[in-house]
Structure formats: structure tokens, C-alpha cells
Amino acid sequence: MVFELLENELNELVQVLPKSGVVLLSGDLASGKTTLVKAIIKAHGIEDSVTSPTFSLMQIYGKDIYHYDIYQIGFDGMAKNGLFENLFEEGLHLVEWGDENLEKALKKNGESYTLVKISPSKNGRKYEVISA
């Protein structure tokens, strides 16, 4: 599924994303990963301030929405920090910079996930949604 949306149209995409499970967000720096997370958090009725957890690695919103940024540590760092195991807990897990190693580990453990690839387009951003 592919969407081409402006920031104020993100709710259209949010409606097709899972309400729980693992969602990997992929895209270049400043592609809109955290902006999409903000839209997801808002759609869940949570008014918290959303920032990228680049240095804290994980933020929790509400009771069960987890937001990870593994740009600096990759999957190996995520595993070493015990964050990989968190993905098997109840809730919605939004992972910025999820890489191929994380995808392989999820598949190996029988965990399904949704991948959202974000790229620039002439009219906003392109969001390619892939269920795996």
C-alpha cells in the first residue's frame, strides 16, 4: 500500500496501521519518522509531547505505546540493552531506524511487523506500507 500525503493528511495513513504490534519506520534523516509517530500518538488520544528518543532510546506514551530510536545503536545495541525483548510485550512498538537485522530477528522469533518506508515526493511524502 502506498500513500502520498502532506503532514496534515497523515491520519489517512494512521487509520490503516496496526493498533498494536511492531511498526518499523524507515527513511532518511528528517524524512518524517517522528512526525508520523506524533500523528499516531495523537490518533490514540494521547496529548503528550512527542520527541525522537535518539539519546534515551525509548519513550513510553500512555500505558502501552513504545517509541524507539535505534539510529545510533542499531539492532545489536537494541539487543544488548534488552530492548529487543520489549517488542514481544503487549502494546504498540514504533521503531525508528529499524534495520534488516531487526527484521531478520523478528522473523526468526515468529513476530510479524509492519514496515513503513518514508521518502520525499513532489506533493509531500511517500509512505510505503509493507506487512511482514
PAZASE-617336 format. One record per residue (C-alpha): chain; residue number from 1; residue in three letters; x, y, z. Coordinates in steps of 0.1 Angstrom, whole numbers, m for minus. Layout:
<recs>
<rec><cadena>A</cadena><num>NUM</num><residuo>ALA</residuo><east>X</east><north>Y</north><up>Z</up></rec>
...
</recs>
This chain:
<recs>
<rec><cadena>A</cadena><num>1</num><residuo>MET</residuo><east>0</east><north>0</north><up>0</up></rec>
<rec><cadena>A</cadena><num>2</num><residuo>VAL</residuo><east>14</east><north>34</north><up>m10</up></rec>
<rec><cadena>A</cadena><num>3</num><residuo>PHE</residuo><east>3</east><north>68</north><up>2</up></rec>
<rec><cadena>A</cadena><num>4</num><residuo>GLU</residuo><east>14</east><north>102</north><up>m9</up></rec>
<rec><cadena>A</cadena><num>5</num><residuo>LEU</residuo><east>5</east><north>126</north><up>18</up></rec>
<rec><cadena>A</cadena><num>6</num><residuo>LEU</residuo><east>11</east><north>160</north><up>34</up></rec>
<rec><cadena>A</cadena><num>7</num><residuo>GLU</residuo><east>17</east><north>163</north><up>71</up></rec>
<rec><cadena>A</cadena><num>8</num><residuo>ASN</residuo><east>m19</east><north>174</north><up>78</up></rec>
<rec><cadena>A</cadena><num>9</num><residuo>GLU</residuo><east>m32</east><north>142</north><up>59</up></rec>
<rec><cadena>A</cadena><num>10</num><residuo>LEU</residuo><east>m13</east><north>117</north><up>80</up></rec>
<rec><cadena>A</cadena><num>11</num><residuo>ASN</residuo><east>m45</east><north>105</north><up>97</up></rec>
<rec><cadena>A</cadena><num>12</num><residuo>GLU</residuo><east>m54</east><north>87</north><up>65</up></rec>
<rec><cadena>A</cadena><num>13</num><residuo>LEU</residuo><east>m22</east><north>65</north><up>69</up></rec>
<rec><cadena>A</cadena><num>14</num><residuo>VAL</residuo><east>m26</east><north>61</north><up>107</up></rec>
<rec><cadena>A</cadena><num>15</num><residuo>GLN</residuo><east>m60</east><north>45</north><up>101</up></rec>
<rec><cadena>A</cadena><num>16</num><residuo>VAL</residuo><east>m45</east><north>16</north><up>82</up></rec>
<rec><cadena>A</cadena><num>17</num><residuo>LEU</residuo><east>m16</east><north>10</north><up>106</up></rec>
<rec><cadena>A</cadena><num>18</num><residuo>PRO</residuo><east>m19</east><north>m17</north><up>133</up></rec>
<rec><cadena>A</cadena><num>19</num><residuo>LYS</residuo><east>m31</east><north>m6</north><up>168</up></rec>
<rec><cadena>A</cadena><num>20</num><residuo>SER</residuo><east>m7</east><north>m30</north><up>184</up></rec>
<rec><cadena>A</cadena><num>21</num><residuo>GLY</residuo><east>24</east><north>m49</north><up>175</up></rec>
<rec><cadena>A</cadena><num>22</num><residuo>VAL</residuo><east>57</east><north>m38</north><up>159</up></rec>
<rec><cadena>A</cadena><num>23</num><residuo>VAL</residuo><east>59</east><north>m10</north><up>133</up></rec>
<rec><cadena>A</cadena><num>24</num><residuo>LEU</residuo><east>93</east><north>m2</north><up>118</up></rec>
<rec><cadena>A</cadena><num>25</num><residuo>LEU</residuo><east>98</east><north>33</north><up>104</up></rec>
<rec><cadena>A</cadena><num>26</num><residuo>SER</residuo><east>124</east><north>36</north><up>77</up></rec>
<rec><cadena>A</cadena><num>27</num><residuo>GLY</residuo><east>136</east><north>68</north><up>59</up></rec>
<rec><cadena>A</cadena><num>28</num><residuo>ASP</residuo><east>165</east><north>92</north><up>56</up></rec>
<rec><cadena>A</cadena><num>29</num><residuo>LEU</residuo><east>173</east><north>118</north><up>83</up></rec>
<rec><cadena>A</cadena><num>30</num><residuo>ALA</residuo><east>144</east><north>143</north><up>85</up></rec>
<rec><cadena>A</cadena><num>31</num><residuo>SER</residuo><east>122</east><north>122</north><up>63</up></rec>
<rec><cadena>A</cadena><num>32</num><residuo>GLY</residuo><east>92</east><north>124</north><up>88</up></rec>
<rec><cadena>A</cadena><num>33</num><residuo>LYS</residuo><east>95</east><north>93</north><up>110</up></rec>
<rec><cadena>A</cadena><num>34</num><residuo>THR</residuo><east>90</east><north>113</north><up>143</up></rec>
<rec><cadena>A</cadena><num>35</num><residuo>THR</residuo><east>63</east><north>133</north><up>126</up></rec>
<rec><cadena>A</cadena><num>36</num><residuo>LEU</residuo><east>44</east><north>101</north><up>118</up></rec>
<rec><cadena>A</cadena><num>37</num><residuo>VAL</residuo><east>49</east><north>89</north><up>154</up></rec>
<rec><cadena>A</cadena><num>38</num><residuo>LYS</residuo><east>33</east><north>122</north><up>166</up></rec>
<rec><cadena>A</cadena><num>39</num><residuo>ALA</residuo><east>3</east><north>116</north><up>143</up></rec>
<rec><cadena>A</cadena><num>40</num><residuo>ILE</residuo><east>0</east><north>80</north><up>157</up></rec>
<rec><cadena>A</cadena><num>41</num><residuo>ILE</residuo><east>2</east><north>91</north><up>193</up></rec>
<rec><cadena>A</cadena><num>42</num><residuo>LYS</residuo><east>m24</east><north>119</north><up>187</up></rec>
<rec><cadena>A</cadena><num>43</num><residuo>ALA</residuo><east>m48</east><north>94</north><up>169</up></rec>
<rec><cadena>A</cadena><num>44</num><residuo>HIS</residuo><east>m46</east><north>73</north><up>201</up></rec>
<rec><cadena>A</cadena><num>45</num><residuo>GLY</residuo><east>m59</east><north>103</north><up>221</up></rec>
<rec><cadena>A</cadena><num>46</num><residuo>ILE</residuo><east>m27</east><north>110</north><up>238</up></rec>
<rec><cadena>A</cadena><num>47</num><residuo>GLU</residuo><east>m17</east><north>146</north><up>241</up></rec>
<rec><cadena>A</cadena><num>48</num><residuo>ASP</residuo><east>19</east><north>140</north><up>253</up></rec>
<rec><cadena>A</cadena><num>49</num><residuo>SER</residuo><east>48</east><north>160</north><up>237</up></rec>
<rec><cadena>A</cadena><num>50</num><residuo>VAL</residuo><east>65</east><north>136</north><up>213</up></rec>
<rec><cadena>A</cadena><num>51</num><residuo>THR</residuo><east>102</east><north>138</north><up>206</up></rec>
<rec><cadena>A</cadena><num>52</num><residuo>SER</residuo><east>126</east><north>114</north><up>190</up></rec>
<rec><cadena>A</cadena><num>53</num><residuo>PRO</residuo><east>142</east><north>92</north><up>217</up></rec>
<rec><cadena>A</cadena><num>54</num><residuo>THR</residuo><east>176</east><north>95</north><up>200</up></rec>
<rec><cadena>A</cadena><num>55</num><residuo>PHE</residuo><east>196</east><north>95</north><up>232</up></rec>
<rec><cadena>A</cadena><num>56</num><residuo>SER</residuo><east>171</east><north>79</north><up>256</up></rec>
<rec><cadena>A</cadena><num>57</num><residuo>LEU</residuo><east>165</east><north>51</north><up>231</up></rec>
<rec><cadena>A</cadena><num>58</num><residuo>MET</residuo><east>129</east><north>46</north><up>242</up></rec>
<rec><cadena>A</cadena><num>59</num><residuo>GLN</residuo><east>99</east><north>67</north><up>252</up></rec>
<rec><cadena>A</cadena><num>60</num><residuo>ILE</residuo><east>66</east><north>54</north><up>265</up></rec>
<rec><cadena>A</cadena><num>61</num><residuo>TYR</residuo><east>33</east><north>72</north><up>257</up></rec>
<rec><cadena>A</cadena><num>62</num><residuo>GLY</residuo><east>1</east><north>63</north><up>276</up></rec>
<rec><cadena>A</cadena><num>63</num><residuo>LYS</residuo><east>1</east><north>28</north><up>290</up></rec>
<rec><cadena>A</cadena><num>64</num><residuo>ASP</residuo><east>14</east><north>8</north><up>261</up></rec>
<rec><cadena>A</cadena><num>65</num><residuo>ILE</residuo><east>28</east><north>28</north><up>232</up></rec>
<rec><cadena>A</cadena><num>66</num><residuo>TYR</residuo><east>66</east><north>24</north><up>230</up></rec>
<rec><cadena>A</cadena><num>67</num><residuo>HIS</residuo><east>87</east><north>47</north><up>207</up></rec>
<rec><cadena>A</cadena><num>68</num><residuo>TYR</residuo><east>123</east><north>36</north><up>200</up></rec>
<rec><cadena>A</cadena><num>69</num><residuo>ASP</residuo><east>151</east><north>53</north><up>180</up></rec>
<rec><cadena>A</cadena><num>70</num><residuo>ILE</residuo><east>179</east><north>29</north><up>172</up></rec>
<rec><cadena>A</cadena><num>71</num><residuo>TYR</residuo><east>198</east><north>51</north><up>148</up></rec>
<rec><cadena>A</cadena><num>72</num><residuo>GLN</residuo><east>229</east><north>52</north><up>170</up></rec>
<rec><cadena>A</cadena><num>73</num><residuo>ILE</residuo><east>228</east><north>16</north><up>183</up></rec>
<rec><cadena>A</cadena><num>74</num><residuo>GLY</residuo><east>213</east><north>m5</north><up>155</up></rec>
<rec><cadena>A</cadena><num>75</num><residuo>PHE</residuo><east>198</east><north>m39</north><up>162</up></rec>
<rec><cadena>A</cadena><num>76</num><residuo>ASP</residuo><east>229</east><north>m51</north><up>180</up></rec>
<rec><cadena>A</cadena><num>77</num><residuo>GLY</residuo><east>227</east><north>m23</north><up>206</up></rec>
<rec><cadena>A</cadena><num>78</num><residuo>MET</residuo><east>190</east><north>m28</north><up>209</up></rec>
<rec><cadena>A</cadena><num>79</num><residuo>ALA</residuo><east>196</east><north>m65</north><up>218</up></rec>
<rec><cadena>A</cadena><num>80</num><residuo>LYS</residuo><east>225</east><north>m56</north><up>242</up></rec>
<rec><cadena>A</cadena><num>81</num><residuo>ASN</residuo><east>203</east><north>m31</north><up>260</up></rec>
<rec><cadena>A</cadena><num>82</num><residuo>GLY</residuo><east>175</east><north>m56</north><up>264</up></rec>
<rec><cadena>A</cadena><num>83</num><residuo>LEU</residuo><east>151</east><north>m35</north><up>242</up></rec>
<rec><cadena>A</cadena><num>84</num><residuo>PHE</residuo><east>146</east><north>m63</north><up>217</up></rec>
<rec><cadena>A</cadena><num>85</num><residuo>GLU</residuo><east>127</east><north>m83</north><up>243</up></rec>
<rec><cadena>A</cadena><num>86</num><residuo>ASN</residuo><east>103</east><north>m54</north><up>248</up></rec>
<rec><cadena>A</cadena><num>87</num><residuo>LEU</residuo><east>89</east><north>m59</north><up>213</up></rec>
<rec><cadena>A</cadena><num>88</num><residuo>PHE</residuo><east>72</east><north>m90</north><up>225</up></rec>
<rec><cadena>A</cadena><num>89</num><residuo>GLU</residuo><east>53</east><north>m72</north><up>252</up></rec>
<rec><cadena>A</cadena><num>90</num><residuo>GLU</residuo><east>16</east><north>m61</north><up>247</up></rec>
<rec><cadena>A</cadena><num>91</num><residuo>GLY</residuo><east>13</east><north>m27</north><up>231</up></rec>
<rec><cadena>A</cadena><num>92</num><residuo>LEU</residuo><east>23</east><north>m7</north><up>200</up></rec>
<rec><cadena>A</cadena><num>93</num><residuo>HIS</residuo><east>60</east><north>m6</north><up>194</up></rec>
<rec><cadena>A</cadena><num>94</num><residuo>LEU</residuo><east>72</east><north>21</north><up>169</up></rec>
<rec><cadena>A</cadena><num>95</num><residuo>VAL</residuo><east>108</east><north>17</north><up>159</up></rec>
<rec><cadena>A</cadena><num>96</num><residuo>GLU</residuo><east>126</east><north>44</north><up>141</up></rec>
<rec><cadena>A</cadena><num>97</num><residuo>TRP</residuo><east>156</east><north>32</north><up>120</up></rec>
<rec><cadena>A</cadena><num>98</num><residuo>GLY</residuo><east>146</east><north>m5</north><up>122</up></rec>
<rec><cadena>A</cadena><num>99</num><residuo>ASP</residuo><east>172</east><north>m23</north><up>101</up></rec>
<rec><cadena>A</cadena><num>100</num><residuo>GLU</residuo><east>174</east><north>m56</north><up>82</up></rec>
<rec><cadena>A</cadena><num>101</num><residuo>ASN</residuo><east>190</east><north>m72</north><up>112</up></rec>
<rec><cadena>A</cadena><num>102</num><residuo>LEU</residuo><east>160</east><north>m63</north><up>133</up></rec>
<rec><cadena>A</cadena><num>103</num><residuo>GLU</residuo><east>136</east><north>m76</north><up>106</up></rec>
<rec><cadena>A</cadena><num>104</num><residuo>LYS</residuo><east>155</east><north>m109</north><up>105</up></rec>
<rec><cadena>A</cadena><num>105</num><residuo>ALA</residuo><east>154</east><north>m113</north><up>143</up></rec>
<rec><cadena>A</cadena><num>106</num><residuo>LEU</residuo><east>116</east><north>m106</north><up>143</up></rec>
<rec><cadena>A</cadena><num>107</num><residuo>LYS</residuo><east>110</east><north>m132</north><up>116</up></rec>
<rec><cadena>A</cadena><num>108</num><residuo>LYS</residuo><east>133</east><north>m157</north><up>134</up></rec>
<rec><cadena>A</cadena><num>109</num><residuo>ASN</residuo><east>112</east><north>m153</north><up>165</up></rec>
<rec><cadena>A</cadena><num>110</num><residuo>GLY</residuo><east>79</east><north>m156</north><up>146</up></rec>
<rec><cadena>A</cadena><num>111</num><residuo>GLU</residuo><east>69</east><north>m120</north><up>152</up></rec>
<rec><cadena>A</cadena><num>112</num><residuo>SER</residuo><east>50</east><north>m102</north><up>125</up></rec>
<rec><cadena>A</cadena><num>113</num><residuo>TYR</residuo><east>56</east><north>m65</north><up>119</up></rec>
<rec><cadena>A</cadena><num>114</num><residuo>THR</residuo><east>47</east><north>m36</north><up>96</up></rec>
<rec><cadena>A</cadena><num>115</num><residuo>LEU</residuo><east>73</east><north>m17</north><up>77</up></rec>
<rec><cadena>A</cadena><num>116</num><residuo>VAL</residuo><east>67</east><north>19</north><up>67</up></rec>
<rec><cadena>A</cadena><num>117</num><residuo>LYS</residuo><east>92</east><north>33</north><up>42</up></rec>
<rec><cadena>A</cadena><num>118</num><residuo>ILE</residuo><east>92</east><north>71</north><up>40</up></rec>
<rec><cadena>A</cadena><num>119</num><residuo>SER</residuo><east>106</east><north>91</north><up>12</up></rec>
<rec><cadena>A</cadena><num>120</num><residuo>PRO</residuo><east>101</east><north>126</north><up>m2</up></rec>
<rec><cadena>A</cadena><num>121</num><residuo>SER</residuo><east>77</east><north>132</north><up>m31</up></rec>
<rec><cadena>A</cadena><num>122</num><residuo>LYS</residuo><east>66</east><north>162</north><up>m52</up></rec>
<rec><cadena>A</cadena><num>123</num><residuo>ASN</residuo><east>35</east><north>165</north><up>m31</up></rec>
<rec><cadena>A</cadena><num>124</num><residuo>GLY</residuo><east>46</east><north>158</north><up>5</up></rec>
<rec><cadena>A</cadena><num>125</num><residuo>ARG</residuo><east>60</east><north>124</north><up>14</up></rec>
<rec><cadena>A</cadena><num>126</num><residuo>LYS</residuo><east>55</east><north>89</north><up>1</up></rec>
<rec><cadena>A</cadena><num>127</num><residuo>TYR</residuo><east>47</east><north>62</north><up>26</up></rec>
<rec><cadena>A</cadena><num>128</num><residuo>GLU</residuo><east>50</east><north>26</north><up>15</up></rec>
<rec><cadena>A</cadena><num>129</num><residuo>VAL</residuo><east>34</east><north>2</north><up>40</up></rec>
<rec><cadena>A</cadena><num>130</num><residuo>ILE</residuo><east>45</east><north>m34</north><up>40</up></rec>
<rec><cadena>A</cadena><num>131</num><residuo>SER</residuo><east>32</east><north>m61</north><up>63</up></rec>
<rec><cadena>A</cadena><num>132</num><residuo>ALA</residuo><east>56</east><north>m89</north><up>71</up></rec>
</recs>
